[in-house]
Amino acid sequence: MDAPVPALADRAAACADRLRAADAVLLASHIDADGLTSAGIAATALERAGIPFETVFSKQLDEAEIASIAATDYDTVLFTDFGSGQLGIIAEHEAAGDFVPVIADHHRPADAETEHHLNPLLFGIDGASELSGAGASYVLARALEPESGDNRDLAALAVVGAVGDMQATDGELVGANAGIVAEGEAAGVLDTGTDLALYGKQTRPLPKLLEYATDVRIPGISNDGNGALRFLDSLDLDLKSGGEWRRWADLSDDEKQTVASALVQRAVESGVPPGKVDDLVGTTYTLTAEAPGTELRDASEFSTLLNATARYERADVGLAVCLGDRADALDRAQTLLANHRRNLSEGLEWVKEEGVTREEHLQWFDAGDRIRETIVGIVAGMAVGTPGVDRGRPIVAFAEKEADDGTVEVKVSARGTPRMTSRGLDLSDVMTEASRAVGGDGGGHDVAAGATIPDGTRLEFVERADELVGEQLS
């Protein structure tokens, strides 16, 4: 069997052997799009290998969560899309004989060791841009293949996880992720192509596609519904069917070319910098087994659908979609997605109205309980580049949630851009160090990270985070 990521082959094989030796496995996974696809890949691989398992999800793998896992009857626990950063606590439970951990993760490992630890960072592969949690789970799934089976069809989910984890570099997946893409293409479950790099090409009517596509802001079109309509009406194309606007997925190749060329021309004429104009085009990842015109057809839209389930405490729905339920689970996921989009829109409007506070090196806002803590990071990322929000500095967002004991927990989310990380920004370090300085904890990736801090420490946290960002970008 050819390994999808040769550097990880031996470790993946050892992890697979340990899982095969287990009477049963507890599969514990994170709840974002990368975590859900990781769980979907691992669950499918365990089932195909004939290994009994149960799946549980956690928003944050802390001491209490790990203790709860240790209290179960499972002797083997498979952690996907988390576990590496909590390895110190996990190793203590392993040493106490509570369970044997198998970890398929891509986050920065804690300063501890365990035998069955599959993480690209241990092998010189970037876990923020070259292999996601779903990618690590896919590598493990390929090592778990039964003699009569082939798990390469799971590459499609691995790509959804990588895209959902913002791993695309200059519009495409690179490094170990590219190897997984190639396997998906060979298996016939993925198609790649060059197309407009706009979100919603499968499901949004053309005017909304252009109005809401704000990664590259085109004056007179982006965030301008009437402007988008005028632009489309100016084209010599029949872009409606039965009186309704068509979607990008409905257009012929020639029609797409006409719209794309006109859009690029408008961007250039409007003074959009050449580098940003180039960002209008990128690599698209199409799941060929899914119905055209649905969220599941496009990796980006699929990942957003999954995010909409887990962020509203319905990770079970997201997992069911990953496992192939295209009836009740998909219907429920689409309802959650509509609610998610409404909440994001309202959250973004709140940020626009309230504005952000600028420090020397970063900017921030405190949403309190007005934006759900599970989506405040997404809102922060969407806000970057809107009027009053600087595209050139990291953004930090705070949101509150009442804990089970009645106390207030403060969730911190931070977002940067690839351009910032190329200059040295590492928000994982910033979130970890600044949160620990005020009695909390955090982590994540260089471009996106988060933390939980005690109530009443926001300003102290901002001060320390601002210092750290300044040191990194100096």
N, C-alpha and C positions, 0 to 999 in steps of 0.2 A: 504493500500500500504506500503510495506517495503521500508524504506528510504535507499538509497545507502550509505549515510554518516549520521548516526543517529544524531550526534552532530549538524548538520546543518539543520535538518528537519524543525524545527519551523520557522527559519529565511527564509528558502527556500519557505515555504508555504505562509508566509506573502508577500514575493516578488512576488510570483505567483498571489496572490489575487490582488495585486496592478496592475499587468499587465492586468489581466482580466477586471479590472475596467476601463481601458483606452479605449478611442475611437479608438486610433491608437498609435503605438509606433515607435520611431526612434531608430533603433539598431545601435550603434556605437561600432566598434571593432578595435583592434590592427591588424597589418598586417603580423606578423610572423606565423609560422605553428600553434602555440598555439592559436593565435588570429583568424586565419581563421577557424580552427576547432571549436573554441568557437562560432564564428558567424554562422557556419553551423549548429551547434547543436541548438543554440537559434532561428535561422530562421525557422528551421524545426518544433521546438516545438511551436513557435508562429503561424505558418501556421496551424498545426494540432489542435491548440486550437481555431482557427477561429479569431485570433487577427490581424487586418491589421497592416502592418509595412513596413518600408523602411530601407535599410541598407546603412551605410556609413562607410568608413575606414579612419584611421589616423595612420601615422607612429609615430607621437609623439603628445600626448594629452596635449597641452599647453594652455595658456590663450586665444590665438587667436582662436584655434580650438574650445574650449568650448564656446567662445563668438559666433562663427559661428553657433554652435549647438543651442545656446539659441535664435538666431535670426530666427529659423525655427518656424513653426506653431505647432510643436509637444509639447503637454503638458507632455508627459511621455517619458523619454529617458532611454534605457537599455544599459549600458556600459558593454562590455565583454572583459576580459583580460587587462583592464586598468580601471582607474577611482579611485581606492583606493588611489593611490599616489597623485592624483590631487583633493582629496576630499575637501581641503580648498577652492579652486576656485569653484568647483561644488556646495558646500554648500552655497556660496555667491549667486550664481544664483538661487538656490532653495529658499533661503530666500527672494529674490527679486520677486519671483513668475514666473520666466522664464520657469521652467519645474520641474517636480518631477523626481529625479534620482532613478533608480534601478541599482545596481552595482553587477556584478558577476565577481570577480577578485581574485587574489591570491598574489598580490604584497603588500608590506608594506604600511599600511594606513597612510595617513597624519593625523595630529592632529586636526581632526574635526569629526563630527558625522552626520549621516543621517539615517533615519529609515530603508530603504530597502537596506541594505548593506550585501551582502553574500560573506564573505571572510573567508577562513579556519583559518587565523591568529587570527581572533577574537574569535576563539573557541579552541585555543591551538593546532591547526594542522599546521604542517610546510608547507608553501606555496611554498617552493623551492624543496621539495623532496616527499611530500605526496599528494599534490593536485594542479593541474595546473589550468590555466584559463579555459581550456576546461572542466576540471573536475568540476569546480564551475558552469559552464554553464550546464553541464549534471545534476548536483544536482537540479538546477532550472528547467530544462526540465522535470525531473521526477515529480517534484511538479506541473508542468503545464499540466500533462497528462489529456486529456478529459476522461470522464467515460468509453468511449468505446475503448480507445486507450492504447498503451503501448510504451513508449519511450526508452525502454531498448536497442533497436537496435542502438541507438545513442552512446552507450558505446564504439563502435569501433572507432568513431571519437574522443572521449575523450581520448582514449589510444594513438591515433596518436598524439594528442596535447601534452600529457604528455611526450611521447618519444621524440617528437620534441623539447620540452623544457628542455631536458637533465635531466629528473627526475629519471631515472633508478639509483638505488643504488645497487652496486655490481652486476650489470647485470640484475636487475629486478625491477619492480614497487612495491612499498611498501606502507604501511599505507592506507589512504583513496583511493589511486589509486588502490590498490589491491582489494578493495571492488567493484570498478567499473569494473575491469577485470573480477571478478567473475560474475557480472551481464551480461557482454558481452558473457561470455561462456555459461551461462544459457539460454541466448536469441539465442544462435547459430550463433552469428556474429563474435566470436573470438575463436581462438584456441591458446593455449600456449604450449610451449614445450622447451626442453633443446637442444641447438644446438650451432654450432660455432657462436660466437658473432662478426661476420664480416659483414660490410655493403655491400650490393649489391648481396645478395644470390639469389634473384629472377631474376635479370636482367643482371648481369655481367658474361661474359665468365670466366671460372675457373682461367686462368692465371691472368686476370685483378683483379679478386676477391682477390687473394693472394697478388699480387703486390701492390695494393692500400690499403690493410688492414694494417694500420700503428699504430693503437691504441696499439697493442702488436707487437713490432718490432722484427722480426726474421731475423738475419743476413743471407744474401744469398737469401732471398725471398722478404722481404718487400722493396719496392722502387727499386726492381731489376727484371725487366721483364724477362731477360734471366734466372736468377736464379729460378724464379717461374716456367718457362717452364721446366727447368731441373728437378725440384722437381716433377712435375706432370708426366713427362716422366719416372721417376724412379719407379713409382707405377705400379703394375701389374693389371692395369684397362684399359678398353676401354672408355676413357673420351672424345671421339669425336663422332659426329654424322654427316654423310654426309660431312666429312672433316672439320667441324667446331667444336670448343670447346663447350662442353655442359656447362650449368650453374649448380650451386649448387642445384637449385630447380628441375633440371632434374634427379638428381641422386637417386638411390634407397637407402633405409636405410643402407644396407650393404656397399654400395659404400661410402656413407657419413662417416660411421664409419671407414673405411679403410683410407680415406683421413685425417680425423680428428686425428686419432691415429698417423699417420705418421707426421702430422704437429706438434702435441704436442711433439713427440719424437725429431724432429728436433729442436724445441725450447729449450728443456732440454739440448740436446747435444751442442747447441750453447751458452749455458750459460745464457739464459733468466731466471731471478729470479723466484722462484716457485710461488710467488704471482701474477706475471704478466702472467705466464703460465696459472694459473687458470682463468685469464681474457679472455682467448681464448674461453671460453664456457660461455653462459649466457642464459637467458630466451628470447624466441622469441615470438612475437605477430603477428599472422596471421589473416588477415581479410578474413573470409571464403567465403563471398559473391563475392569477387573480383577474377578475372581470374588469375590463376597461371602464373608465369613468367612476371607479370607486376609490375610496381612500387607500385600499390595500394594494392597488396597482403600482403606486409610487412609493419608494422607500421613505421619502420625507413625510408624506401625508400619513403613511402607516405608523411611523414613529409618533407623530402628533396624536393620532387616535389612541395609541397605547398610553401616552402620557396623560390623556384625558381620563383614562380609567383609574389609574393608580393614584393620581392626585386627588381623587374623590373617594378614596378608601375602597375601590373596587378592583384591586389587582387581580382578583379571581376572574373577572370579566376579561381583562387584558390577556391573561394566560390562556383562557378558553379560545380567544381569537387566534393567539399564536399556535394553539394546538389544532386549529382547523374548523372551529365552530363558525359557520357562516349564516346561522339562523338567529336564535335568541341572543347569543352573546354579542354578535355583530350589531344587532338592532340596539341592544342596551349600550354598547360602546358608542354608537353614532349619536344616541341621545345624550350621553355624557359629553361627547365632543361638542355638541351644539351648546350645552351649558358652559363648557370650558371656554369656548370662543367668546361667549357673552361676558363671562367673568374677566377674561383677558382684556376685552375692549373697555369694560368699565374701569378696570384697574389702570389701564393706560391713560384713559381720560382723567382719572384722579391725579396721576403723576403730572400730566400736562398742566392741570389747573394749579396744583400745589407747588410744582417746581422742585428743583433739587438744590442742595447746599454744596457749594464748591469749597474744597480744601485746596491745599497747594498742589497735591498730586492726584487726588481722587475726588469723586463727587458721590453724594449719597442722599437717600430720602428715607423717612421713617413712616411706614404705612400704618403702624399700629395694628388694629384689628380690621382695618378697612379693605385690605387685600389679603386673601387667603395665604397662609404661610407656605403652602405647597406650590403656589404659582407665582410668588413675588419675584423669584429669580427670573422667570420667563418675562414678566412685565418689565423688569429692569433692563433686560436685553433688548426688548422691543422699544424701550424709551430712548435708547442711545441714538443720537442723531436727530431726534425730534427737536423742535424749537426750544432752546434753553437748556438742552442736554448735550454736553460736549462729547463728540465722537472720539476725541483724542485722549481721554483719560478713563480709567476703570470706574465702574459704577457699583456702589454698595447699597443694598436695600435691607431694611429691617421690617419684620412683621411679628405680631404677637400670636401666641396660642396658649390657651389655658391647659395646664397639665392635669393629669388625673387627680393629683392631690390639691388642686385648686390654685396652685401658684401659676405665675405667668412665665412662660418660656419665650425667649426672644430668638427668632430664627434670623440668621444673616445670610444673604446670598450676594455673591459678587460675580460680575461679568467683565471680561475684557475682550480683545480682538486678537486675531493672529498677528496683526502688525505690532501690537503691544508685546506679545510674547516673544516675537522675533527680536525685540529690543531688550529682553531680559525679564519681563513681567512673569511672575509665578504666583498666581492667586492662591494656590494650595498652601504655599509657605506663608503667605500673608494671613490667610484665614486661620491656619494652625497657630502661628505665633501670637497674633493679636488676640485670638480668643482665649488662649491659655494664659495670656497676661492678665485677663480679667476674670479668670476662674471658669472658663468654658472650654470648648474643644471644637475642632473643625478640620477640614481637609478638602480634597477634591482634585482638580486638575489645574494646570497653569492658566487656562483661559476661562474656566468656570469653577467656582468652589463655594463652599458654604460652611456655616458654623452655627452653634447654639451657645448663647451667652446668658449670664444672669441678668434679670431685669435691673435697670438702673445703671448699667455699665456701658451704654451705647457710646456716649461721648468719649470715654476713656478708650474704648475699642477703636473708634474712628481716628483718634489721635495716634495710636500705635500703628494702625493699618496705614495711615497716610505716611508715617515715617518709613515704614517698610517698603511701600511702593516707591517712594522717593529714592531709597537706597538702591532698589533694583533697576530703576530707569535712569540713574545718574550716569 
